[in-house]
Amino acid sequence: MKRKTPLPECPVEVTLSMIGDKWKILIIRELSGGTRRFGELKKSVGQISQKVLTENLREMQADALVSRKAYAEVPPRVEYSLTELGMSLKPVLAALKKWGAAYKKASGR
């Protein structure tokens, strides 16, 4: 499965097209801690619907950020994890966390 739309020319736009969605960055945050099952992701990400989580995970698979492993069991078990490319976003996430903490402190909120 590959991305269907062409990538923008600007590298910042490329990054935002991959992780700029609110849910995608939260999914990456959760998966940066290790492999998660679908239900675990749904609970930990927050008020996300099953449909939206599924759509985001599929898009992230198409972008080679997330891998999906299905087990032939009853009931079915599916696990998601970050690919090597997805793991390379951890410093980006750390920078966002650092900036957010500094902003909260500076703004007094």
C-alpha positions in Angstrom: 0.0 0.0 0.0 1.5 3.3 -1.1 0.5 6.9 -0.7 -1.8 7.9 -3.6 -1.2 11.7 -3.6 2.1 13.2 -4.6 4.2 14.8 -2.0 4.6 18.6 -1.8 7.9 20.3 -2.8 8.5 21.9 0.6 10.0 19.6 3.2 8.0 21.2 6.0 4.8 20.5 4.0 5.9 16.9 3.5 6.3 16.5 7.3 3.0 18.1 8.0 1.2 16.0 5.4 2.5 12.9 7.2 1.9 13.9 10.8 0.0 17.2 10.8 -3.3 15.6 11.7 -4.1 15.8 15.4 -4.7 12.0 15.6 -1.6 10.9 13.7 0.7 12.7 16.1 -1.1 11.1 19.1 -0.9 7.7 17.5 2.8 8.1 16.9 3.2 9.2 20.6 1.5 6.0 21.7 3.4 3.7 19.4 6.7 5.3 20.3 6.4 3.4 23.5 6.1 0.1 21.7 3.7 -2.2 19.9 0.0 -1.7 20.7 -3.2 -3.5 19.8 -6.1 -1.6 18.2 -8.1 -1.5 21.4 -5.2 -0.2 23.4 -4.5 2.5 20.8 -8.2 3.6 20.8 -8.2 3.9 24.6 -4.9 5.7 24.9 -5.4 8.1 22.0 -8.5 9.7 23.5 -11.9 10.5 22.0 -11.2 9.0 18.6 -13.8 6.9 16.8 -13.0 3.4 15.5 -13.5 4.6 12.0 -11.1 7.6 12.3 -8.5 5.5 14.0 -8.7 2.8 11.3 -8.4 5.5 8.5 -5.4 7.1 10.2 -3.7 3.8 10.7 -4.2 2.9 7.1 -2.8 6.2 5.9 0.2 5.8 8.1 0.7 2.3 6.8 0.6 3.7 3.2 3.2 6.3 4.3 5.4 3.5 5.7 5.2 5.0 9.2 3.3 2.2 10.9 3.3 -1.6 10.4 0.4 -3.9 11.0 0.6 -7.5 12.0 -2.5 -9.7 12.0 -2.5 -13.0 13.9 -4.8 -15.8 12.7 -6.5 -16.4 16.1 -10.0 -16.4 17.4 -10.7 -13.7 18.3 -8.5 -11.9 15.7 -5.5 -10.0 17.1 -3.9 -7.1 15.3 -0.9 -5.3 16.5 0.5 -2.0 15.3 4.1 -0.6 15.7 6.2 2.1 14.3 8.4 1.2 11.4 12.1 2.4 11.3 10.9 5.4 9.4 8.1 6.0 12.0 10.7 5.7 14.8 12.7 8.5 13.1 9.9 10.9 14.1 10.6 10.4 17.9 13.0 13.5 18.0 10.3 15.5 16.2 7.8 14.4 18.9 10.3 15.2 21.7 10.8 18.7 20.2 7.0 19.3 20.1 6.8 18.1 23.7 9.6 20.5 24.8 8.1 23.4 23.0 4.6 22.7 24.4 5.9 22.6 27.9 7.9 25.9 27.5 4.8 27.5 26.0 2.6 26.5 28.9 5.2 27.9 31.3 5.7 31.1 29.5 2.0 31.7 28.9 1.0 30.9 32.5 -1.6 28.4 31.3 
